[in-house]
């Protein structure tokens, strides 16, 4: 194995770890959103869709964080 192979393997490991962290984080955010909307999935989806229309080209995590932020502040 040369240095480039080792570097490529480490980059792949780091990317996989970041991916797992993001999915765990999104799962927690989804749970928090569902708690804030009292389990009403239709409301959660409506809020997320609205933010996606108003602010295109963001990540799913960004939309979750934005909706939660707005709900916690009574917006």
CHARMM internal coordinates of N, CA and C (Angstrom, degrees):
IC EDIT
DIST 1 N 1 CA 1.4513
DIST 1 CA 1 C 1.5231
ANGL 1 N 1 CA 1 C 109.13
DIST 1 C 2 N 1.3233
ANGL 1 CA 1 C 2 N 114.84
DIHE 1 N 1 CA 1 C 2 N 132.23
DIST 2 N 2 CA 1.4534
ANGL 1 C 2 N 2 CA 117.98
DIHE 1 CA 1 C 2 N 2 CA 177.41
DIST 2 CA 2 C 1.5286
ANGL 2 N 2 CA 2 C 110.20
DIHE 1 C 2 N 2 CA 2 C -98.00
DIST 2 C 3 N 1.3025
ANGL 2 CA 2 C 3 N 115.69
DIHE 2 N 2 CA 2 C 3 N 178.70
DIST 3 N 3 CA 1.4609
ANGL 2 C 3 N 3 CA 121.41
DIHE 2 CA 2 C 3 N 3 CA -175.95
DIST 3 CA 3 C 1.5252
ANGL 3 N 3 CA 3 C 111.81
DIHE 2 C 3 N 3 CA 3 C -62.67
DIST 3 C 4 N 1.3273
ANGL 3 CA 3 C 4 N 117.01
DIHE 3 N 3 CA 3 C 4 N -38.37
DIST 4 N 4 CA 1.4640
ANGL 3 C 4 N 4 CA 120.03
DIHE 3 CA 3 C 4 N 4 CA 179.53
DIST 4 CA 4 C 1.5197
ANGL 4 N 4 CA 4 C 111.69
DIHE 3 C 4 N 4 CA 4 C -65.38
DIST 4 C 5 N 1.3353
ANGL 4 CA 4 C 5 N 117.18
DIHE 4 N 4 CA 4 C 5 N -37.66
DIST 5 N 5 CA 1.4647
ANGL 4 C 5 N 5 CA 120.48
DIHE 4 CA 4 C 5 N 5 CA 177.93
DIST 5 CA 5 C 1.5215
ANGL 5 N 5 CA 5 C 111.05
DIHE 4 C 5 N 5 CA 5 C -63.77
DIST 5 C 6 N 1.3180
ANGL 5 CA 5 C 6 N 115.89
DIHE 5 N 5 CA 5 C 6 N -44.22
DIST 6 N 6 CA 1.4702
ANGL 5 C 6 N 6 CA 120.79
DIHE 5 CA 5 C 6 N 6 CA 179.87
DIST 6 CA 6 C 1.5275
ANGL 6 N 6 CA 6 C 109.84
DIHE 5 C 6 N 6 CA 6 C -63.94
DIST 6 C 7 N 1.3304
ANGL 6 CA 6 C 7 N 116.00
DIHE 6 N 6 CA 6 C 7 N -42.93
DIST 7 N 7 CA 1.4637
ANGL 6 C 7 N 7 CA 120.23
DIHE 6 CA 6 C 7 N 7 CA 179.34
DIST 7 CA 7 C 1.5310
ANGL 7 N 7 CA 7 C 110.38
DIHE 6 C 7 N 7 CA 7 C -62.02
DIST 7 C 8 N 1.3161
ANGL 7 CA 7 C 8 N 117.58
DIHE 7 N 7 CA 7 C 8 N -43.00
DIST 8 N 8 CA 1.4667
ANGL 7 C 8 N 8 CA 121.84
DIHE 7 CA 7 C 8 N 8 CA 179.51
DIST 8 CA 8 C 1.5233
ANGL 8 N 8 CA 8 C 111.11
DIHE 7 C 8 N 8 CA 8 C -63.00
DIST 8 C 9 N 1.3138
ANGL 8 CA 8 C 9 N 116.55
DIHE 8 N 8 CA 8 C 9 N -40.93
DIST 9 N 9 CA 1.4710
ANGL 8 C 9 N 9 CA 120.64
DIHE 8 CA 8 C 9 N 9 CA 179.15
DIST 9 CA 9 C 1.5217
ANGL 9 N 9 CA 9 C 110.13
DIHE 8 C 9 N 9 CA 9 C -64.11
DIST 9 C 10 N 1.3351
ANGL 9 CA 9 C 10 N 117.36
DIHE 9 N 9 CA 9 C 10 N -44.48
DIST 10 N 10 CA 1.4659
ANGL 9 C 10 N 10 CA 120.66
DIHE 9 CA 9 C 10 N 10 CA -179.95
DIST 10 CA 10 C 1.5269
ANGL 10 N 10 CA 10 C 111.09
DIHE 9 C 10 N 10 CA 10 C -64.86
DIST 10 C 11 N 1.3112
ANGL 10 CA 10 C 11 N 117.83
DIHE 10 N 10 CA 10 C 11 N -39.17
DIST 11 N 11 CA 1.4614
ANGL 10 C 11 N 11 CA 120.78
DIHE 10 CA 10 C 11 N 11 CA 177.53
DIST 11 CA 11 C 1.5255
ANGL 11 N 11 CA 11 C 110.75
DIHE 10 C 11 N 11 CA 11 C -62.75
DIST 11 C 12 N 1.3252
ANGL 11 CA 11 C 12 N 116.02
DIHE 11 N 11 CA 11 C 12 N -39.66
DIST 12 N 12 CA 1.4677
ANGL 11 C 12 N 12 CA 119.89
DIHE 11 CA 11 C 12 N 12 CA 178.83
DIST 12 CA 12 C 1.5324
ANGL 12 N 12 CA 12 C 110.39
DIHE 11 C 12 N 12 CA 12 C -66.47
DIST 12 C 13 N 1.3151
ANGL 12 CA 12 C 13 N 117.25
DIHE 12 N 12 CA 12 C 13 N -41.13
DIST 13 N 13 CA 1.4659
ANGL 12 C 13 N 13 CA 121.04
DIHE 12 CA 12 C 13 N 13 CA 178.10
DIST 13 CA 13 C 1.5267
ANGL 13 N 13 CA 13 C 110.35
DIHE 12 C 13 N 13 CA 13 C -62.66
DIST 13 C 14 N 1.3175
ANGL 13 CA 13 C 14 N 116.90
DIHE 13 N 13 CA 13 C 14 N -44.44
DIST 14 N 14 CA 1.4627
ANGL 13 C 14 N 14 CA 121.56
DIHE 13 CA 13 C 14 N 14 CA -179.87
DIST 14 CA 14 C 1.5288
ANGL 14 N 14 CA 14 C 110.07
DIHE 13 C 14 N 14 CA 14 C -63.01
DIST 14 C 15 N 1.3257
ANGL 14 CA 14 C 15 N 116.90
DIHE 14 N 14 CA 14 C 15 N -44.52
DIST 15 N 15 CA 1.4689
ANGL 14 C 15 N 15 CA 120.21
DIHE 14 CA 14 C 15 N 15 CA 178.93
DIST 15 CA 15 C 1.5235
ANGL 15 N 15 CA 15 C 111.52
DIHE 14 C 15 N 15 CA 15 C -61.75
DIST 15 C 16 N 1.3335
ANGL 15 CA 15 C 16 N 116.68
DIHE 15 N 15 CA 15 C 16 N -40.98
DIST 16 N 16 CA 1.4655
ANGL 15 C 16 N 16 CA 120.46
DIHE 15 CA 15 C 16 N 16 CA 178.87
DIST 16 CA 16 C 1.5261
ANGL 16 N 16 CA 16 C 110.83
DIHE 15 C 16 N 16 CA 16 C -64.33
DIST 16 C 17 N 1.3257
ANGL 16 CA 16 C 17 N 116.94
DIHE 16 N 16 CA 16 C 17 N -41.36
DIST 17 N 17 CA 1.4669
ANGL 16 C 17 N 17 CA 120.69
DIHE 16 CA 16 C 17 N 17 CA 178.97
DIST 17 CA 17 C 1.5236
ANGL 17 N 17 CA 17 C 111.05
DIHE 16 C 17 N 17 CA 17 C -64.82
DIST 17 C 18 N 1.3300
ANGL 17 CA 17 C 18 N 116.82
DIHE 17 N 17 CA 17 C 18 N -42.05
DIST 18 N 18 CA 1.4619
ANGL 17 C 18 N 18 CA 120.15
DIHE 17 CA 17 C 18 N 18 CA 178.50
DIST 18 CA 18 C 1.5191
ANGL 18 N 18 CA 18 C 110.43
DIHE 17 C 18 N 18 CA 18 C -63.74
DIST 18 C 19 N 1.3057
ANGL 18 CA 18 C 19 N 116.12
DIHE 18 N 18 CA 18 C 19 N -38.53
DIST 19 N 19 CA 1.4583
ANGL 18 C 19 N 19 CA 121.05
DIHE 18 CA 18 C 19 N 19 CA 179.40
DIST 19 CA 19 C 1.5270
ANGL 19 N 19 CA 19 C 110.65
DIHE 18 C 19 N 19 CA 19 C -63.36
DIST 19 C 20 N 1.3237
ANGL 19 CA 19 C 20 N 116.41
DIHE 19 N 19 CA 19 C 20 N -44.00
DIST 20 N 20 CA 1.4606
ANGL 19 C 20 N 20 CA 120.50
DIHE 19 CA 19 C 20 N 20 CA 178.10
DIST 20 CA 20 C 1.5209
ANGL 20 N 20 CA 20 C 111.32
DIHE 19 C 20 N 20 CA 20 C -64.65
DIST 20 C 21 N 1.3152
ANGL 20 CA 20 C 21 N 117.25
DIHE 20 N 20 CA 20 C 21 N -42.08
DIST 21 N 21 CA 1.4552
ANGL 20 C 21 N 21 CA 121.53
DIHE 20 CA 20 C 21 N 21 CA 179.00
DIST 21 CA 21 C 1.5157
ANGL 21 N 21 CA 21 C 110.56
DIHE 20 C 21 N 21 CA 21 C -62.13
DIST 21 C 22 N 1.3272
ANGL 21 CA 21 C 22 N 116.98
DIHE 21 N 21 CA 21 C 22 N -44.26
DIST 22 N 22 CA 1.4572
ANGL 21 C 22 N 22 CA 120.45
DIHE 21 CA 21 C 22 N 22 CA 179.39
DIST 22 CA 22 C 1.5216
ANGL 22 N 22 CA 22 C 111.45
DIHE 21 C 22 N 22 CA 22 C -63.53
DIST 22 C 23 N 1.3318
ANGL 22 CA 22 C 23 N 117.67
DIHE 22 N 22 CA 22 C 23 N -41.66
DIST 23 N 23 CA 1.4637
ANGL 22 C 23 N 23 CA 119.31
DIHE 22 CA 22 C 23 N 23 CA -179.07
DIST 23 CA 23 C 1.5248
ANGL 23 N 23 CA 23 C 110.75
DIHE 22 C 23 N 23 CA 23 C -68.17
DIST 23 C 24 N 1.3386
ANGL 23 CA 23 C 24 N 117.66
DIHE 23 N 23 CA 23 C 24 N -37.47
DIST 24 N 24 CA 1.4652
ANGL 23 C 24 N 24 CA 120.28
DIHE 23 CA 23 C 24 N 24 CA 176.23
DIST 24 CA 24 C 1.5177
ANGL 24 N 24 CA 24 C 109.95
DIHE 23 C 24 N 24 CA 24 C -65.42
DIST 24 C 25 N 1.3136
ANGL 24 CA 24 C 25 N 116.08
DIHE 24 N 24 CA 24 C 25 N -42.42
DIST 25 N 25 CA 1.4539
ANGL 24 C 25 N 25 CA 120.95
DIHE 24 CA 24 C 25 N 25 CA 179.93
DIST 25 CA 25 C 1.5229
ANGL 25 N 25 CA 25 C 110.43
DIHE 24 C 25 N 25 CA 25 C -63.59
DIST 25 C 26 N 1.3292
ANGL 25 CA 25 C 26 N 117.05
DIHE 25 N 25 CA 25 C 26 N -43.15
DIST 26 N 26 CA 1.4567
ANGL 25 C 26 N 26 CA 120.43
DIHE 25 CA 25 C 26 N 26 CA 178.79
DIST 26 CA 26 C 1.5242
ANGL 26 N 26 CA 26 C 111.09
DIHE 25 C 26 N 26 CA 26 C -64.45
DIST 26 C 27 N 1.3134
ANGL 26 CA 26 C 27 N 116.59
DIHE 26 N 26 CA 26 C 27 N -37.48
DIST 27 N 27 CA 1.4614
ANGL 26 C 27 N 27 CA 119.90
DIHE 26 CA 26 C 27 N 27 CA 177.36
DIST 27 CA 27 C 1.5164
ANGL 27 N 27 CA 27 C 111.34
DIHE 26 C 27 N 27 CA 27 C -61.59
DIST 27 C 28 N 1.3086
ANGL 27 CA 27 C 28 N 116.04
DIHE 27 N 27 CA 27 C 28 N -41.32
DIST 28 N 28 CA 1.4610
ANGL 27 C 28 N 28 CA 120.68
DIHE 27 CA 27 C 28 N 28 CA 178.48
DIST 28 CA 28 C 1.5233
ANGL 28 N 28 CA 28 C 110.82
DIHE 27 C 28 N 28 CA 28 C -67.40
DIST 28 C 29 N 1.3438
ANGL 28 CA 28 C 29 N 115.89
DIHE 28 N 28 CA 28 C 29 N -40.04
DIST 29 N 29 CA 1.4635
ANGL 28 C 29 N 29 CA 119.38
DIHE 28 CA 28 C 29 N 29 CA 178.62
DIST 29 CA 29 C 1.5238
ANGL 29 N 29 CA 29 C 110.80
DIHE 28 C 29 N 29 CA 29 C -65.36
DIST 29 C 30 N 1.3269
ANGL 29 CA 29 C 30 N 117.01
DIHE 29 N 29 CA 29 C 30 N -40.53
DIST 30 N 30 CA 1.4659
ANGL 29 C 30 N 30 CA 120.19
DIHE 29 CA 29 C 30 N 30 CA 178.51
DIST 30 CA 30 C 1.5198
ANGL 30 N 30 CA 30 C 110.57
DIHE 29 C 30 N 30 CA 30 C -62.37
DIST 30 C 31 N 1.3286
ANGL 30 CA 30 C 31 N 116.04
DIHE 30 N 30 CA 30 C 31 N -40.90
DIST 31 N 31 CA 1.4717
ANGL 30 C 31 N 31 CA 119.95
DIHE 30 CA 30 C 31 N 31 CA 177.78
DIST 31 CA 31 C 1.5193
ANGL 31 N 31 CA 31 C 110.43
DIHE 30 C 31 N 31 CA 31 C -62.96
DIST 31 C 32 N 1.3219
ANGL 31 CA 31 C 32 N 116.10
DIHE 31 N 31 CA 31 C 32 N -43.53
DIST 32 N 32 CA 1.4642
ANGL 31 C 32 N 32 CA 120.02
DIHE 31 CA 31 C 32 N 32 CA -179.90
DIST 32 CA 32 C 1.5287
ANGL 32 N 32 CA 32 C 110.78
DIHE 31 C 32 N 32 CA 32 C -63.10
DIST 32 C 33 N 1.3282
ANGL 32 CA 32 C 33 N 116.37
DIHE 32 N 32 CA 32 C 33 N -42.41
DIST 33 N 33 CA 1.4687
ANGL 32 C 33 N 33 CA 120.34
DIHE 32 CA 32 C 33 N 33 CA 178.00
DIST 33 CA 33 C 1.5228
ANGL 33 N 33 CA 33 C 110.29
DIHE 32 C 33 N 33 CA 33 C -61.46
DIST 33 C 34 N 1.3164
ANGL 33 CA 33 C 34 N 116.99
DIHE 33 N 33 CA 33 C 34 N -45.43
DIST 34 N 34 CA 1.4640
ANGL 33 C 34 N 34 CA 120.22
DIHE 33 CA 33 C 34 N 34 CA -179.94
DIST 34 CA 34 C 1.5281
ANGL 34 N 34 CA 34 C 110.95
DIHE 33 C 34 N 34 CA 34 C -61.84
DIST 34 C 35 N 1.3043
ANGL 34 CA 34 C 35 N 117.52
DIHE 34 N 34 CA 34 C 35 N -36.17
DIST 35 N 35 CA 1.4624
ANGL 34 C 35 N 35 CA 120.91
DIHE 34 CA 34 C 35 N 35 CA 176.68
DIST 35 CA 35 C 1.5242
ANGL 35 N 35 CA 35 C 109.93
DIHE 34 C 35 N 35 CA 35 C -64.49
DIST 35 C 36 N 1.3333
ANGL 35 CA 35 C 36 N 116.42
DIHE 35 N 35 CA 35 C 36 N -43.80
DIST 36 N 36 CA 1.4603
ANGL 35 C 36 N 36 CA 120.48
DIHE 35 CA 35 C 36 N 36 CA -177.98
DIST 36 CA 36 C 1.5289
ANGL 36 N 36 CA 36 C 112.89
DIHE 35 C 36 N 36 CA 36 C -66.33
DIST 36 C 37 N 1.3320
ANGL 36 CA 36 C 37 N 116.90
DIHE 36 N 36 CA 36 C 37 N -29.93
DIST 37 N 37 CA 1.4782
ANGL 36 C 37 N 37 CA 119.91
DIHE 36 CA 36 C 37 N 37 CA 179.15
DIST 37 CA 37 C 1.5334
ANGL 37 N 37 CA 37 C 110.87
DIHE 36 C 37 N 37 CA 37 C -99.55
DIST 37 C 38 N 1.3174
ANGL 37 CA 37 C 38 N 116.03
DIHE 37 N 37 CA 37 C 38 N 16.43
DIST 38 N 38 CA 1.4694
ANGL 37 C 38 N 38 CA 123.05
DIHE 37 CA 37 C 38 N 38 CA 175.95
DIST 38 CA 38 C 1.5212
ANGL 38 N 38 CA 38 C 112.21
DIHE 37 C 38 N 38 CA 38 C 55.80
DIST 38 C 39 N 1.3474
ANGL 38 CA 38 C 39 N 115.63
DIHE 38 N 38 CA 38 C 39 N 40.62
DIST 39 N 39 CA 1.4534
ANGL 38 C 39 N 39 CA 121.23
DIHE 38 CA 38 C 39 N 39 CA 175.27
DIST 39 CA 39 C 1.5160
ANGL 39 N 39 CA 39 C 115.18
DIHE 38 C 39 N 39 CA 39 C 78.45
DIST 39 C 40 N 1.3126
ANGL 39 CA 39 C 40 N 118.04
DIHE 39 N 39 CA 39 C 40 N 6.93
DIST 40 N 40 CA 1.4578
ANGL 39 C 40 N 40 CA 121.38
DIHE 39 CA 39 C 40 N 40 CA -177.71
DIST 40 CA 40 C 1.5304
ANGL 40 N 40 CA 40 C 109.74
DIHE 39 C 40 N 40 CA 40 C -85.63
DIST 40 C 41 N 1.3393
ANGL 40 CA 40 C 41 N 116.15
DIHE 40 N 40 CA 40 C 41 N 97.91
DIST 41 N 41 CA 1.4648
ANGL 40 C 41 N 41 CA 121.66
DIHE 40 CA 40 C 41 N 41 CA -176.51
DIST 41 CA 41 C 1.5225
ANGL 41 N 41 CA 41 C 111.65
DIHE 40 C 41 N 41 CA 41 C -64.60
DIST 41 C 42 N 1.3246
ANGL 41 CA 41 C 42 N 117.75
DIHE 41 N 41 CA 41 C 42 N -35.11
DIST 42 N 42 CA 1.4641
ANGL 41 C 42 N 42 CA 120.68
DIHE 41 CA 41 C 42 N 42 CA 179.88
DIST 42 CA 42 C 1.5355
ANGL 42 N 42 CA 42 C 110.46
DIHE 41 C 42 N 42 CA 42 C -62.69
DIST 42 C 43 N 1.3133
ANGL 42 CA 42 C 43 N 116.46
DIHE 42 N 42 CA 42 C 43 N -41.79
DIST 43 N 43 CA 1.4665
ANGL 42 C 43 N 43 CA 120.49
DIHE 42 CA 42 C 43 N 43 CA 178.35
DIST 43 CA 43 C 1.5207
ANGL 43 N 43 CA 43 C 110.55
DIHE 42 C 43 N 43 CA 43 C -65.22
DIST 43 C 44 N 1.3157
ANGL 43 CA 43 C 44 N 116.85
DIHE 43 N 43 CA 43 C 44 N -44.09
DIST 44 N 44 CA 1.4589
ANGL 43 C 44 N 44 CA 120.73
DIHE 43 CA 43 C 44 N 44 CA 179.27
DIST 44 CA 44 C 1.5222
ANGL 44 N 44 CA 44 C 110.65
DIHE 43 C 44 N 44 CA 44 C -59.81
DIST 44 C 45 N 1.3223
ANGL 44 CA 44 C 45 N 116.75
DIHE 44 N 44 CA 44 C 45 N -46.25
DIST 45 N 45 CA 1.4646
ANGL 44 C 45 N 45 CA 120.72
DIHE 44 CA 44 C 45 N 45 CA 179.24
DIST 45 CA 45 C 1.5243
ANGL 45 N 45 CA 45 C 111.72
DIHE 44 C 45 N 45 CA 45 C -64.04
DIST 45 C 46 N 1.3217
ANGL 45 CA 45 C 46 N 117.24
DIHE 45 N 45 CA 45 C 46 N -40.09
DIST 46 N 46 CA 1.4627
ANGL 45 C 46 N 46 CA 121.05
DIHE 45 CA 45 C 46 N 46 CA 179.19
DIST 46 CA 46 C 1.5235
ANGL 46 N 46 CA 46 C 110.85
DIHE 45 C 46 N 46 CA 46 C -62.67
DIST 46 C 47 N 1.3228
ANGL 46 CA 46 C 47 N 116.61
DIHE 46 N 46 CA 46 C 47 N -43.14
DIST 47 N 47 CA 1.4612
ANGL 46 C 47 N 47 CA 120.70
DIHE 46 CA 46 C 47 N 47 CA 179.08
DIST 47 CA 47 C 1.5291
ANGL 47 N 47 CA 47 C 111.51
DIHE 46 C 47 N 47 CA 47 C -65.17
DIST 47 C 48 N 1.3256
ANGL 47 CA 47 C 48 N 116.65
DIHE 47 N 47 CA 47 C 48 N -43.18
DIST 48 N 48 CA 1.4648
ANGL 47 C 48 N 48 CA 120.30
DIHE 47 CA 47 C 48 N 48 CA 179.15
DIST 48 CA 48 C 1.5259
ANGL 48 N 48 CA 48 C 111.19
DIHE 47 C 48 N 48 CA 48 C -64.94
DIST 48 C 49 N 1.3260
ANGL 48 CA 48 C 49 N 116.45
DIHE 48 N 48 CA 48 C 49 N -43.30
DIST 49 N 49 CA 1.4701
ANGL 48 C 49 N 49 CA 120.57
DIHE 48 CA 48 C 49 N 49 CA 179.87
DIST 49 CA 49 C 1.5234
ANGL 49 N 49 CA 49 C 110.84
DIHE 48 C 49 N 49 CA 49 C -62.88
DIST 49 C 50 N 1.3213
ANGL 49 CA 49 C 50 N 116.02
DIHE 49 N 49 CA 49 C 50 N -40.35
DIST 50 N 50 CA 1.4668
ANGL 49 C 50 N 50 CA 120.01
DIHE 49 CA 49 C 50 N 50 CA 178.52
DIST 50 CA 50 C 1.5138
ANGL 50 N 50 CA 50 C 112.03
DIHE 49 C 50 N 50 CA 50 C -61.35
DIST 50 C 51 N 1.3215
ANGL 50 CA 50 C 51 N 116.28
DIHE 50 N 50 CA 50 C 51 N -43.50
DIST 51 N 51 CA 1.4729
ANGL 50 C 51 N 51 CA 119.75
DIHE 50 CA 50 C 51 N 51 CA 178.60
DIST 51 CA 51 C 1.5226
ANGL 51 N 51 CA 51 C 110.98
DIHE 50 C 51 N 51 CA 51 C -66.75
DIST 51 C 52 N 1.3236
ANGL 51 CA 51 C 52 N 117.35
DIHE 51 N 51 CA 51 C 52 N -36.65
DIST 52 N 52 CA 1.4622
ANGL 51 C 52 N 52 CA 120.43
DIHE 51 CA 51 C 52 N 52 CA 178.78
DIST 52 CA 52 C 1.5238
ANGL 52 N 52 CA 52 C 110.74
DIHE 51 C 52 N 52 CA 52 C -64.66
DIST 52 C 53 N 1.3048
ANGL 52 CA 52 C 53 N 116.96
DIHE 52 N 52 CA 52 C 53 N -34.62
DIST 53 N 53 CA 1.4724
ANGL 52 C 53 N 53 CA 120.37
DIHE 52 CA 52 C 53 N 53 CA 177.84
DIST 53 CA 53 C 1.5283
ANGL 53 N 53 CA 53 C 111.33
DIHE 52 C 53 N 53 CA 53 C -72.96
DIST 53 C 54 N 1.3357
ANGL 53 CA 53 C 54 N 116.56
DIHE 53 N 53 CA 53 C 54 N -41.33
DIST 54 N 54 CA 1.4580
ANGL 53 C 54 N 54 CA 120.33
DIHE 53 CA 53 C 54 N 54 CA -178.85
DIST 54 CA 54 C 1.5249
ANGL 54 N 54 CA 54 C 113.00
DIHE 53 C 54 N 54 CA 54 C -73.16
DIST 54 C 55 N 1.3233
ANGL 54 CA 54 C 55 N 115.99
DIHE 54 N 54 CA 54 C 55 N -32.87
DIST 55 N 55 CA 1.4712
ANGL 54 C 55 N 55 CA 121.29
DIHE 54 CA 54 C 55 N 55 CA -176.35
DIST 55 CA 55 C 1.5290
ANGL 55 N 55 CA 55 C 110.01
DIHE 54 C 55 N 55 CA 55 C -131.65
DIST 55 C 56 N 1.3201
ANGL 55 CA 55 C 56 N 117.86
DIHE 55 N 55 CA 55 C 56 N 78.49
DIST 56 N 56 CA 1.4744
ANGL 55 C 56 N 56 CA 119.83
DIHE 55 CA 55 C 56 N 56 CA -178.06
DIST 56 CA 56 C 1.5308
ANGL 56 N 56 CA 56 C 112.38
DIHE 55 C 56 N 56 CA 56 C -69.62
DIST 56 C 57 N 1.3149
ANGL 56 CA 56 C 57 N 114.62
DIHE 56 N 56 CA 56 C 57 N 162.10
DIST 57 N 57 CA 1.4759
ANGL 56 C 57 N 57 CA 123.19
DIHE 56 CA 56 C 57 N 57 CA 172.53
DIST 57 CA 57 C 1.5272
ANGL 57 N 57 CA 57 C 114.98
DIHE 56 C 57 N 57 CA 57 C 70.84
DIST 57 C 58 N 1.3161
ANGL 57 CA 57 C 58 N 117.26
DIHE 57 N 57 CA 57 C 58 N 32.13
DIST 58 N 58 CA 1.4614
ANGL 57 C 58 N 58 CA 121.26
DIHE 57 CA 57 C 58 N 58 CA 172.46
DIST 58 CA 58 C 1.5266
ANGL 58 N 58 CA 58 C 109.01
DIHE 57 C 58 N 58 CA 58 C -111.42
DIST 58 C 59 N 1.3133
ANGL 58 CA 58 C 59 N 116.04
DIHE 58 N 58 CA 58 C 59 N 169.47
DIST 59 N 59 CA 1.4633
ANGL 58 C 59 N 59 CA 120.30
DIHE 58 CA 58 C 59 N 59 CA 178.84
DIST 59 CA 59 C 1.5252
ANGL 59 N 59 CA 59 C 110.42
DIHE 58 C 59 N 59 CA 59 C -79.87
DIST 59 C 60 N 1.3108
ANGL 59 CA 59 C 60 N 115.35
DIHE 59 N 59 CA 59 C 60 N 161.08
DIST 60 N 60 CA 1.4664
ANGL 59 C 60 N 60 CA 120.53
DIHE 59 CA 59 C 60 N 60 CA 177.15
DIST 60 CA 60 C 1.5233
ANGL 60 N 60 CA 60 C 110.01
DIHE 59 C 60 N 60 CA 60 C -59.91
DIST 60 C 61 N 1.3069
ANGL 60 CA 60 C 61 N 116.54
DIHE 60 N 60 CA 60 C 61 N -37.97
DIST 61 N 61 CA 1.4643
ANGL 60 C 61 N 61 CA 120.02
DIHE 60 CA 60 C 61 N 61 CA 179.30
DIST 61 CA 61 C 1.5302
ANGL 61 N 61 CA 61 C 110.70
DIHE 60 C 61 N 61 CA 61 C -62.85
DIST 61 C 62 N 1.3231
ANGL 61 CA 61 C 62 N 117.36
DIHE 61 N 61 CA 61 C 62 N -39.49
DIST 62 N 62 CA 1.4639
ANGL 61 C 62 N 62 CA 121.33
DIHE 61 CA 61 C 62 N 62 CA 179.07
DIST 62 CA 62 C 1.5259
ANGL 62 N 62 CA 62 C 110.30
DIHE 61 C 62 N 62 CA 62 C -60.83
DIST 62 C 63 N 1.3486
ANGL 62 CA 62 C 63 N 115.91
DIHE 62 N 62 CA 62 C 63 N -45.17
DIST 63 N 63 CA 1.4661
ANGL 62 C 63 N 63 CA 119.58
DIHE 62 CA 62 C 63 N 63 CA -179.96
DIST 63 CA 63 C 1.5219
ANGL 63 N 63 CA 63 C 111.12
DIHE 62 C 63 N 63 CA 63 C -62.81
DIST 63 C 64 N 1.3181
ANGL 63 CA 63 C 64 N 116.65
DIHE 63 N 63 CA 63 C 64 N -42.86
DIST 64 N 64 CA 1.4646
ANGL 63 C 64 N 64 CA 119.89
DIHE 63 CA 63 C 64 N 64 CA 178.13
DIST 64 CA 64 C 1.5195
ANGL 64 N 64 CA 64 C 110.66
DIHE 63 C 64 N 64 CA 64 C -60.47
DIST 64 C 65 N 1.3211
ANGL 64 CA 64 C 65 N 116.85
DIHE 64 N 64 CA 64 C 65 N -46.56
DIST 65 N 65 CA 1.4591
ANGL 64 C 65 N 65 CA 120.82
DIHE 64 CA 64 C 65 N 65 CA -179.47
DIST 65 CA 65 C 1.5279
ANGL 65 N 65 CA 65 C 111.37
DIHE 64 C 65 N 65 CA 65 C -62.86
DIST 65 C 66 N 1.3242
ANGL 65 CA 65 C 66 N 117.01
DIHE 65 N 65 CA 65 C 66 N -40.11
DIST 66 N 66 CA 1.4711
ANGL 65 C 66 N 66 CA 121.69
DIHE 65 CA 65 C 66 N 66 CA -179.55
DIST 66 CA 66 C 1.5209
ANGL 66 N 66 CA 66 C 111.31
DIHE 65 C 66 N 66 CA 66 C -65.06
DIST 66 C 67 N 1.3227
ANGL 66 CA 66 C 67 N 116.92
DIHE 66 N 66 CA 66 C 67 N -46.55
DIST 67 N 67 CA 1.4654
ANGL 66 C 67 N 67 CA 120.61
DIHE 66 CA 66 C 67 N 67 CA -179.68
DIST 67 CA 67 C 1.5268
ANGL 67 N 67 CA 67 C 109.91
DIHE 66 C 67 N 67 CA 67 C -63.77
DIST 67 C 68 N 1.3108
ANGL 67 CA 67 C 68 N 117.71
DIHE 67 N 67 CA 67 C 68 N -43.77
DIST 68 N 68 CA 1.4681
ANGL 67 C 68 N 68 CA 121.27
DIHE 67 CA 67 C 68 N 68 CA 178.92
DIST 68 CA 68 C 1.5217
ANGL 68 N 68 CA 68 C 110.10
DIHE 67 C 68 N 68 CA 68 C -62.36
DIST 68 C 69 N 1.3183
ANGL 68 CA 68 C 69 N 116.85
DIHE 68 N 68 CA 68 C 69 N -44.99
DIST 69 N 69 CA 1.4626
ANGL 68 C 69 N 69 CA 122.04
DIHE 68 CA 68 C 69 N 69 CA 179.44
DIST 69 CA 69 C 1.5248
ANGL 69 N 69 CA 69 C 109.87
DIHE 68 C 69 N 69 CA 69 C -57.49
DIST 69 C 70 N 1.3270
ANGL 69 CA 69 C 70 N 116.25
DIHE 69 N 69 CA 69 C 70 N -48.22
DIST 70 N 70 CA 1.4639
ANGL 69 C 70 N 70 CA 120.21
DIHE 69 CA 69 C 70 N 70 CA -178.88
DIST 70 CA 70 C 1.5291
ANGL 70 N 70 CA 70 C 111.71
DIHE 69 C 70 N 70 CA 70 C -64.28
DIST 70 C 71 N 1.3125
ANGL 70 CA 70 C 71 N 117.34
DIHE 70 N 70 CA 70 C 71 N -41.77
DIST 71 N 71 CA 1.4759
ANGL 70 C 71 N 71 CA 119.84
DIHE 70 CA 70 C 71 N 71 CA 179.37
DIST 71 CA 71 C 1.5218
ANGL 71 N 71 CA 71 C 111.36
DIHE 70 C 71 N 71 CA 71 C -64.40
DIST 71 C 72 N 1.3034
ANGL 71 CA 71 C 72 N 116.84
DIHE 71 N 71 CA 71 C 72 N -40.78
DIST 72 N 72 CA 1.4695
ANGL 71 C 72 N 72 CA 119.94
DIHE 71 CA 71 C 72 N 72 CA -178.69
DIST 72 CA 72 C 1.5226
ANGL 72 N 72 CA 72 C 111.89
DIHE 71 C 72 N 72 CA 72 C -67.51
DIST 72 C 73 N 1.3083
ANGL 72 CA 72 C 73 N 117.03
DIHE 72 N 72 CA 72 C 73 N -24.09
DIST 73 N 73 CA 1.4538
ANGL 72 C 73 N 73 CA 120.86
DIHE 72 CA 72 C 73 N 73 CA -179.97
DIST 73 CA 73 C 1.5295
ANGL 73 N 73 CA 73 C 112.41
DIHE 72 C 73 N 73 CA 73 C -100.37
DIST 73 C 74 N 1.3149
ANGL 73 CA 73 C 74 N 116.46
DIHE 73 N 73 CA 73 C 74 N 8.29
DIST 74 N 74 CA 1.4523
ANGL 73 C 74 N 74 CA 121.29
DIHE 73 CA 73 C 74 N 74 CA 175.56
DIST 74 CA 74 C 1.5056
ANGL 74 N 74 CA 74 C 114.95
DIHE 73 C 74 N 74 CA 74 C 73.33
DIST 74 C 75 N 1.3131
ANGL 74 CA 74 C 75 N 116.86
DIHE 74 N 74 CA 74 C 75 N 28.44
DIST 75 N 75 CA 1.4735
ANGL 74 C 75 N 75 CA 119.96
DIHE 74 CA 74 C 75 N 75 CA -179.50
DIST 75 CA 75 C 1.5033
ANGL 75 N 75 CA 75 C 110.94
DIHE 74 C 75 N 75 CA 75 C -92.64
END
COOR INIT
IC SEED 1 N 1 CA 1 C
IC BUILD
